[in-house]
């Protein structure tokens, strides 16, 4: 019974992930994600250099 519940849970996660990937593949969201990641990296480098 536990394995059946676990299988159902993982199938739901898999389907939800598939929907999210389709949604996040739009060009605007990819550019926004790249920009936010770059900004986070820049802030992290600035914080590391400020402590030295």
mmCIF file of the N, C-alpha and C atoms, coordinates in Angstrom:
data_MODEL
# 
_entry.id   MODEL 
# 
loop_
_atom_site.group_PDB 
_atom_site.id 
_atom_site.type_symbol 
_atom_site.label_atom_id 
_atom_site.label_alt_id 
_atom_site.label_comp_id 
_atom_site.label_asym_id 
_atom_site.label_entity_id 
_atom_site.label_seq_id 
_atom_site.pdbx_PDB_ins_code 
_atom_site.Cartn_x 
_atom_site.Cartn_y 
_atom_site.Cartn_z 
_atom_site.occupancy 
_atom_site.B_iso_or_equiv 
_atom_site.pdbx_formal_charge 
_atom_site.auth_seq_id 
_atom_site.auth_comp_id 
_atom_site.auth_asym_id 
_atom_site.auth_atom_id 
_atom_site.pdbx_PDB_model_num 
ATOM 1   N N  . UNK A 1 1  ? 0.821  -1.191 0.000   1.00 0.00 ? 1  UNK A N  1 
ATOM 2   C CA . UNK A 1 1  ? 0.000  0.000  0.000   1.00 0.00 ? 1  UNK A CA 1 
ATOM 3   C C  . UNK A 1 1  ? 0.873  1.266  0.000   1.00 0.00 ? 1  UNK A C  1 
ATOM 4   N N  . UNK A 1 2  ? 1.939  1.254  0.794   1.00 0.00 ? 2  UNK A N  1 
ATOM 5   C CA . UNK A 1 2  ? 2.828  2.409  0.870   1.00 0.00 ? 2  UNK A CA 1 
ATOM 6   C C  . UNK A 1 2  ? 3.504  2.644  -0.486  1.00 0.00 ? 2  UNK A C  1 
ATOM 7   N N  . UNK A 1 3  ? 3.864  1.566  -1.163  1.00 0.00 ? 3  UNK A N  1 
ATOM 8   C CA . UNK A 1 3  ? 4.505  1.714  -2.471  1.00 0.00 ? 3  UNK A CA 1 
ATOM 9   C C  . UNK A 1 3  ? 3.542  2.303  -3.490  1.00 0.00 ? 3  UNK A C  1 
ATOM 10  N N  . UNK A 1 4  ? 2.287  1.954  -3.407  1.00 0.00 ? 4  UNK A N  1 
ATOM 11  C CA . UNK A 1 4  ? 1.284  2.501  -4.313  1.00 0.00 ? 4  UNK A CA 1 
ATOM 12  C C  . UNK A 1 4  ? 1.101  4.002  -4.073  1.00 0.00 ? 4  UNK A C  1 
ATOM 13  N N  . UNK A 1 5  ? 1.060  4.402  -2.823  1.00 0.00 ? 5  UNK A N  1 
ATOM 14  C CA . UNK A 1 5  ? 0.954  5.823  -2.487  1.00 0.00 ? 5  UNK A CA 1 
ATOM 15  C C  . UNK A 1 5  ? 2.190  6.566  -2.965  1.00 0.00 ? 5  UNK A C  1 
ATOM 16  N N  . UNK A 1 6  ? 3.360  5.987  -2.749  1.00 0.00 ? 6  UNK A N  1 
ATOM 17  C CA . UNK A 1 6  ? 4.606  6.611  -3.186  1.00 0.00 ? 6  UNK A CA 1 
ATOM 18  C C  . UNK A 1 6  ? 4.655  6.746  -4.704  1.00 0.00 ? 6  UNK A C  1 
ATOM 19  N N  . UNK A 1 7  ? 4.253  5.732  -5.414  1.00 0.00 ? 7  UNK A N  1 
ATOM 20  C CA . UNK A 1 7  ? 4.220  5.775  -6.873  1.00 0.00 ? 7  UNK A CA 1 
ATOM 21  C C  . UNK A 1 7  ? 3.280  6.875  -7.355  1.00 0.00 ? 7  UNK A C  1 
ATOM 22  N N  . UNK A 1 8  ? 2.113  6.978  -6.735  1.00 0.00 ? 8  UNK A N  1 
ATOM 23  C CA . UNK A 1 8  ? 1.156  8.026  -7.108  1.00 0.00 ? 8  UNK A CA 1 
ATOM 24  C C  . UNK A 1 8  ? 1.748  9.407  -6.864  1.00 0.00 ? 8  UNK A C  1 
ATOM 25  N N  . UNK A 1 9  ? 2.409  9.583  -5.731  1.00 0.00 ? 9  UNK A N  1 
ATOM 26  C CA . UNK A 1 9  ? 3.026  10.862 -5.385  1.00 0.00 ? 9  UNK A CA 1 
ATOM 27  C C  . UNK A 1 9  ? 4.089  11.243 -6.407  1.00 0.00 ? 9  UNK A C  1 
ATOM 28  N N  . UNK A 1 10 ? 4.945  10.307 -6.765  1.00 0.00 ? 10 UNK A N  1 
ATOM 29  C CA . UNK A 1 10 ? 6.006  10.597 -7.723  1.00 0.00 ? 10 UNK A CA 1 
ATOM 30  C C  . UNK A 1 10 ? 5.460  10.854 -9.131  1.00 0.00 ? 10 UNK A C  1 
ATOM 31  N N  . UNK A 1 11 ? 4.395  10.186 -9.507  1.00 0.00 ? 11 UNK A N  1 
ATOM 32  C CA . UNK A 1 11 ? 3.781  10.448 -10.801 1.00 0.00 ? 11 UNK A CA 1 
ATOM 33  C C  . UNK A 1 11 ? 3.188  11.855 -10.857 1.00 0.00 ? 11 UNK A C  1 
ATOM 34  N N  . UNK A 1 12 ? 2.583  12.282 -9.762  1.00 0.00 ? 12 UNK A N  1 
ATOM 35  C CA . UNK A 1 12 ? 2.045  13.643 -9.705  1.00 0.00 ? 12 UNK A CA 1 
ATOM 36  C C  . UNK A 1 12 ? 3.173  14.659 -9.797  1.00 0.00 ? 12 UNK A C  1 
ATOM 37  N N  . UNK A 1 13 ? 4.275  14.422 -9.084  1.00 0.00 ? 13 UNK A N  1 
ATOM 38  C CA . UNK A 1 13 ? 5.423  15.317 -9.166  1.00 0.00 ? 13 UNK A CA 1 
ATOM 39  C C  . UNK A 1 13 ? 5.987  15.369 -10.582 1.00 0.00 ? 13 UNK A C  1 
ATOM 40  N N  . UNK A 1 14 ? 6.058  14.233 -11.231 1.00 0.00 ? 14 UNK A N  1 
ATOM 41  C CA . UNK A 1 14 ? 6.572  14.163 -12.595 1.00 0.00 ? 14 UNK A CA 1 
ATOM 42  C C  . UNK A 1 14 ? 5.696  14.950 -13.559 1.00 0.00 ? 14 UNK A C  1 
ATOM 43  N N  . UNK A 1 15 ? 4.395  14.791 -13.450 1.00 0.00 ? 15 UNK A N  1 
ATOM 44  C CA . UNK A 1 15 ? 3.493  15.521 -14.339 1.00 0.00 ? 15 UNK A CA 1 
ATOM 45  C C  . UNK A 1 15 ? 3.532  17.025 -14.060 1.00 0.00 ? 15 UNK A C  1 
ATOM 46  N N  . UNK A 1 16 ? 3.599  17.409 -12.801 1.00 0.00 ? 16 UNK A N  1 
ATOM 47  C CA . UNK A 1 16 ? 3.674  18.826 -12.462 1.00 0.00 ? 16 UNK A CA 1 
ATOM 48  C C  . UNK A 1 16 ? 4.981  19.423 -12.969 1.00 0.00 ? 16 UNK A C  1 
ATOM 49  N N  . UNK A 1 17 ? 6.072  18.685 -12.868 1.00 0.00 ? 17 UNK A N  1 
ATOM 50  C CA . UNK A 1 17 ? 7.347  19.155 -13.382 1.00 0.00 ? 17 UNK A CA 1 
ATOM 51  C C  . UNK A 1 17 ? 7.322  19.334 -14.884 1.00 0.00 ? 17 UNK A C  1 
ATOM 52  N N  . UNK A 1 18 ? 6.658  18.441 -15.575 1.00 0.00 ? 18 UNK A N  1 
ATOM 53  C CA . UNK A 1 18 ? 6.532  18.542 -17.025 1.00 0.00 ? 18 UNK A CA 1 
ATOM 54  C C  . UNK A 1 18 ? 5.778  19.809 -17.419 1.00 0.00 ? 18 UNK A C  1 
ATOM 55  N N  . UNK A 1 19 ? 4.716  20.120 -16.713 1.00 0.00 ? 19 UNK A N  1 
ATOM 56  C CA . UNK A 1 19 ? 3.946  21.334 -16.986 1.00 0.00 ? 19 UNK A CA 1 
ATOM 57  C C  . UNK A 1 19 ? 4.798  22.567 -16.708 1.00 0.00 ? 19 UNK A C  1 
ATOM 58  N N  . UNK A 1 20 ? 5.563  22.546 -15.622 1.00 0.00 ? 20 UNK A N  1 
ATOM 59  C CA . UNK A 1 20 ? 6.406  23.688 -15.273 1.00 0.00 ? 20 UNK A CA 1 
ATOM 60  C C  . UNK A 1 20 ? 7.493  23.912 -16.318 1.00 0.00 ? 20 UNK A C  1 
ATOM 61  N N  . UNK A 1 21 ? 8.069  22.845 -16.840 1.00 0.00 ? 21 UNK A N  1 
ATOM 62  C CA . UNK A 1 21 ? 9.113  22.985 -17.864 1.00 0.00 ? 21 UNK A CA 1 
ATOM 63  C C  . UNK A 1 21 ? 8.534  23.614 -19.122 1.00 0.00 ? 21 UNK A C  1 
ATOM 64  N N  . UNK A 1 22 ? 7.368  23.213 -19.510 1.00 0.00 ? 22 UNK A N  1 
ATOM 65  C CA . UNK A 1 22 ? 6.734  23.817 -20.687 1.00 0.00 ? 22 UNK A CA 1 
ATOM 66  C C  . UNK A 1 22 ? 6.489  25.301 -20.461 1.00 0.00 ? 22 UNK A C  1 
ATOM 67  N N  . UNK A 1 23 ? 6.044  25.658 -19.278 1.00 0.00 ? 23 UNK A N  1 
ATOM 68  C CA . UNK A 1 23 ? 5.763  27.055 -18.960 1.00 0.00 ? 23 UNK A CA 1 
ATOM 69  C C  . UNK A 1 23 ? 7.045  27.878 -18.911 1.00 0.00 ? 23 UNK A C  1 
ATOM 70  N N  . UNK A 1 24 ? 8.110  27.321 -18.358 1.00 0.00 ? 24 UNK A N  1 
ATOM 71  C CA . UNK A 1 24 ? 9.346  28.071 -18.165 1.00 0.00 ? 24 UNK A CA 1 
ATOM 72  C C  . UNK A 1 24 ? 10.221 28.123 -19.411 1.00 0.00 ? 24 UNK A C  1 
ATOM 73  N N  . UNK A 1 25 ? 9.845  27.452 -20.470 1.00 0.00 ? 25 UNK A N  1 
ATOM 74  C CA . UNK A 1 25 ? 10.654 27.466 -21.684 1.00 0.00 ? 25 UNK A CA 1 
ATOM 75  C C  . UNK A 1 25 ? 10.426 28.712 -22.534 1.00 0.00 ? 25 UNK A C  1 
ATOM 76  N N  . UNK A 1 26 ? 9.492  29.556 -22.152 1.00 0.00 ? 26 UNK A N  1 
ATOM 77  C CA . UNK A 1 26 ? 9.265  30.759 -22.944 1.00 0.00 ? 26 UNK A CA 1 
ATOM 78  C C  . UNK A 1 26 ? 10.507 31.645 -22.865 1.00 0.00 ? 26 UNK A C  1 
ATOM 79  N N  . UNK A 1 27 ? 10.778 32.366 -23.913 1.00 0.00 ? 27 UNK A N  1 
ATOM 80  C CA . UNK A 1 27 ? 12.015 33.137 -24.040 1.00 0.00 ? 27 UNK A CA 1 
ATOM 81  C C  . UNK A 1 27 ? 12.139 34.215 -22.970 1.00 0.00 ? 27 UNK A C  1 
ATOM 82  N N  . UNK A 1 28 ? 11.067 34.877 -22.643 1.00 0.00 ? 28 UNK A N  1 
ATOM 83  C CA . UNK A 1 28 ? 11.128 35.935 -21.633 1.00 0.00 ? 28 UNK A CA 1 
ATOM 84  C C  . UNK A 1 28 ? 11.523 35.387 -20.274 1.00 0.00 ? 28 UNK A C  1 
ATOM 85  N N  . UNK A 1 29 ? 10.945 34.259 -19.901 1.00 0.00 ? 29 UNK A N  1 
ATOM 86  C CA . UNK A 1 29 ? 11.256 33.697 -18.592 1.00 0.00 ? 29 UNK A CA 1 
ATOM 87  C C  . UNK A 1 29 ? 12.686 33.185 -18.527 1.00 0.00 ? 29 UNK A C  1 
ATOM 88  N N  . UNK A 1 30 ? 13.192 32.659 -19.636 1.00 0.00 ? 30 UNK A N  1 
ATOM 89  C CA . UNK A 1 30 ? 14.575 32.195 -19.674 1.00 0.00 ? 30 UNK A CA 1 
ATOM 90  C C  . UNK A 1 30 ? 15.522 33.378 -19.514 1.00 0.00 ? 30 UNK A C  1 
ATOM 91  N N  . UNK A 1 31 ? 15.235 34.475 -20.210 1.00 0.00 ? 31 UNK A N  1 
ATOM 92  C CA . UNK A 1 31 ? 16.071 35.676 -20.085 1.00 0.00 ? 31 UNK A CA 1 
ATOM 93  C C  . UNK A 1 31 ? 16.013 36.235 -18.669 1.00 0.00 ? 31 UNK A C  1 
ATOM 94  N N  . UNK A 1 32 ? 14.823 36.259 -18.089 1.00 0.00 ? 32 UNK A N  1 
ATOM 95  C CA . UNK A 1 32 ? 14.677 36.753 -16.725 1.00 0.00 ? 32 UNK A CA 1 
ATOM 96  C C  . UNK A 1 32 ? 15.451 35.877 -15.740 1.00 0.00 ? 32 UNK A C  1 
ATOM 97  N N  . UNK A 1 33 ? 15.364 34.574 -15.911 1.00 0.00 ? 33 UNK A N  1 
ATOM 98  C CA . UNK A 1 33 ? 16.100 33.660 -15.035 1.00 0.00 ? 33 UNK A CA 1 
ATOM 99  C C  . UNK A 1 33 ? 17.596 33.837 -15.157 1.00 0.00 ? 33 UNK A C  1 
ATOM 100 N N  . UNK A 1 34 ? 18.073 34.000 -16.380 1.00 0.00 ? 34 UNK A N  1 
ATOM 101 C CA . UNK A 1 34 ? 19.506 34.228 -16.583 1.00 0.00 ? 34 UNK A CA 1 
ATOM 102 C C  . UNK A 1 34 ? 19.950 35.543 -15.953 1.00 0.00 ? 34 UNK A C  1 
ATOM 103 N N  . UNK A 1 35 ? 19.124 36.576 -16.089 1.00 0.00 ? 35 UNK A N  1 
ATOM 104 C CA . UNK A 1 35 ? 19.464 37.870 -15.519 1.00 0.00 ? 35 UNK A CA 1 
ATOM 105 C C  . UNK A 1 35 ? 19.507 37.800 -13.987 1.00 0.00 ? 35 UNK A C  1 
ATOM 106 N N  . UNK A 1 36 ? 18.535 37.139 -13.396 1.00 0.00 ? 36 UNK A N  1 
ATOM 107 C CA . UNK A 1 36 ? 18.505 37.025 -11.942 1.00 0.00 ? 36 UNK A CA 1 
ATOM 108 C C  . UNK A 1 36 ? 19.673 36.197 -11.415 1.00 0.00 ? 36 UNK A C  1 
ATOM 109 N N  . UNK A 1 37 ? 20.024 35.148 -12.131 1.00 0.00 ? 37 UNK A N  1 
ATOM 110 C CA . UNK A 1 37 ? 21.164 34.333 -11.730 1.00 0.00 ? 37 UNK A CA 1 
ATOM 111 C C  . UNK A 1 37 ? 22.453 35.136 -11.809 1.00 0.00 ? 37 UNK A C  1 
ATOM 112 N N  . UNK A 1 38 ? 22.616 35.918 -12.859 1.00 0.00 ? 38 UNK A N  1 
ATOM 113 C CA . UNK A 1 38 ? 23.799 36.760 -13.000 1.00 0.00 ? 38 UNK A CA 1 
ATOM 114 C C  . UNK A 1 38 ? 23.876 37.803 -11.904 1.00 0.00 ? 38 UNK A C  1 
ATOM 115 N N  . UNK A 1 39 ? 22.739 38.399 -11.571 1.00 0.00 ? 39 UNK A N  1 
ATOM 116 C CA . UNK A 1 39 ? 22.731 39.397 -10.501 1.00 0.00 ? 39 UNK A CA 1 
ATOM 117 C C  . UNK A 1 39 ? 23.092 38.768 -9.161  1.00 0.00 ? 39 UNK A C  1 
ATOM 118 N N  . UNK A 1 40 ? 22.583 37.587 -8.905  1.00 0.00 ? 40 UNK A N  1 
ATOM 119 C CA . UNK A 1 40 ? 22.895 36.893 -7.662  1.00 0.00 ? 40 UNK A CA 1 
ATOM 120 C C  . UNK A 1 40 ? 24.379 36.563 -7.588  1.00 0.00 ? 40 UNK A C  1 
ATOM 121 N N  . UNK A 1 41 ? 24.955 36.134 -8.692  1.00 0.00 ? 41 UNK A N  1 
ATOM 122 C CA . UNK A 1 41 ? 26.384 35.842 -8.736  1.00 0.00 ? 41 UNK A CA 1 
ATOM 123 C C  . UNK A 1 41 ? 27.198 37.107 -8.476  1.00 0.00 ? 41 UNK A C  1 
ATOM 124 N N  . UNK A 1 42 ? 26.794 38.215 -9.086  1.00 0.00 ? 42 UNK A N  1 
ATOM 125 C CA . UNK A 1 42 ? 27.489 39.481 -8.898  1.00 0.00 ? 42 UNK A CA 1 
ATOM 126 C C  . UNK A 1 42 ? 27.441 39.916 -7.433  1.00 0.00 ? 42 UNK A C  1 
ATOM 127 N N  . UNK A 1 43 ? 26.278 39.800 -6.796  1.00 0.00 ? 43 UNK A N  1 
ATOM 128 C CA . UNK A 1 43 ? 26.135 40.170 -5.387  1.00 0.00 ? 43 UNK A CA 1 
ATOM 129 C C  . UNK A 1 43 ? 27.008 39.274 -4.521  1.00 0.00 ? 43 UNK A C  1 
ATOM 130 N N  . UNK A 1 44 ? 27.057 37.996 -4.832  1.00 0.00 ? 44 UNK A N  1 
ATOM 131 C CA . UNK A 1 44 ? 27.875 37.069 -4.046  1.00 0.00 ? 44 UNK A CA 1 
ATOM 132 C C  . UNK A 1 44 ? 29.358 37.414 -4.158  1.00 0.00 ? 44 UNK A C  1 
ATOM 133 N N  . UNK A 1 45 ? 29.820 37.765 -5.349  1.00 0.00 ? 45 UNK A N  1 
ATOM 134 C CA . UNK A 1 45 ? 31.218 38.144 -5.541  1.00 0.00 ? 45 UNK A CA 1 
ATOM 135 C C  . UNK A 1 45 ? 31.519 39.422 -4.777  1.00 0.00 ? 45 UNK A C  1 
ATOM 136 N N  . UNK A 1 46 ? 30.598 40.381 -4.810  1.00 0.00 ? 46 UNK A N  1 
ATOM 137 C CA . UNK A 1 46 ? 30.794 41.633 -4.080  1.00 0.00 ? 46 UNK A CA 1 
ATOM 138 C C  . UNK A 1 46 ? 30.863 41.381 -2.576  1.00 0.00 ? 46 UNK A C  1 
ATOM 139 N N  . UNK A 1 47 ? 30.032 40.506 -2.062  1.00 0.00 ? 47 UNK A N  1 
ATOM 140 C CA . UNK A 1 47 ? 30.053 40.190 -0.636  1.00 0.00 ? 47 UNK A CA 1 
ATOM 141 C C  . UNK A 1 47 ? 31.354 39.491 -0.238  1.00 0.00 ? 47 UNK A C  1 
ATOM 142 N N  . UNK A 1 48 ? 31.819 38.604 -1.093  1.00 0.00 ? 48 UNK A N  1 
ATOM 143 C CA . UNK A 1 48 ? 33.062 37.896 -0.791  1.00 0.00 ? 48 UNK A CA 1 
ATOM 144 C C  . UNK A 1 48 ? 34.235 38.862 -0.797  1.00 0.00 ? 48 UNK A C  1 
ATOM 145 N N  . UNK A 1 49 ? 34.267 39.790 -1.726  1.00 0.00 ? 49 UNK A N  1 
ATOM 146 C CA . UNK A 1 49 ? 35.379 40.731 -1.806  1.00 0.00 ? 49 UNK A CA 1 
ATOM 147 C C  . UNK A 1 49 ? 35.318 41.777 -0.692  1.00 0.00 ? 49 UNK A C  1 
ATOM 148 N N  . UNK A 1 50 ? 34.137 42.070 -0.180  1.00 0.00 ? 50 UNK A N  1 
ATOM 149 C CA . UNK A 1 50 ? 33.994 43.064 0.901   1.00 0.00 ? 50 UNK A CA 1 
ATOM 150 C C  . UNK A 1 50 ? 34.516 42.512 2.213   1.00 0.00 ? 50 UNK A C  1 
ATOM 151 N N  . UNK A 1 51 ? 34.494 41.201 2.415   1.00 0.00 ? 51 UNK A N  1 
ATOM 152 C CA . UNK A 1 51 ? 34.932 40.617 3.671   1.00 0.00 ? 51 UNK A CA 1 
ATOM 153 C C  . UNK A 1 51 ? 36.446 40.451 3.732   1.00 0.00 ? 51 UNK A C  1 
ATOM 154 N N  . UNK A 1 52 ? 37.124 40.514 2.617   1.00 0.00 ? 52 UNK A N  1 
ATOM 155 C CA . UNK A 1 52 ? 38.565 40.284 2.579   1.00 0.00 ? 52 UNK A CA 1 
ATOM 156 C C  . UNK A 1 52 ? 39.330 41.458 3.151   1.00 0.00 ? 52 UNK A C  1 
# 
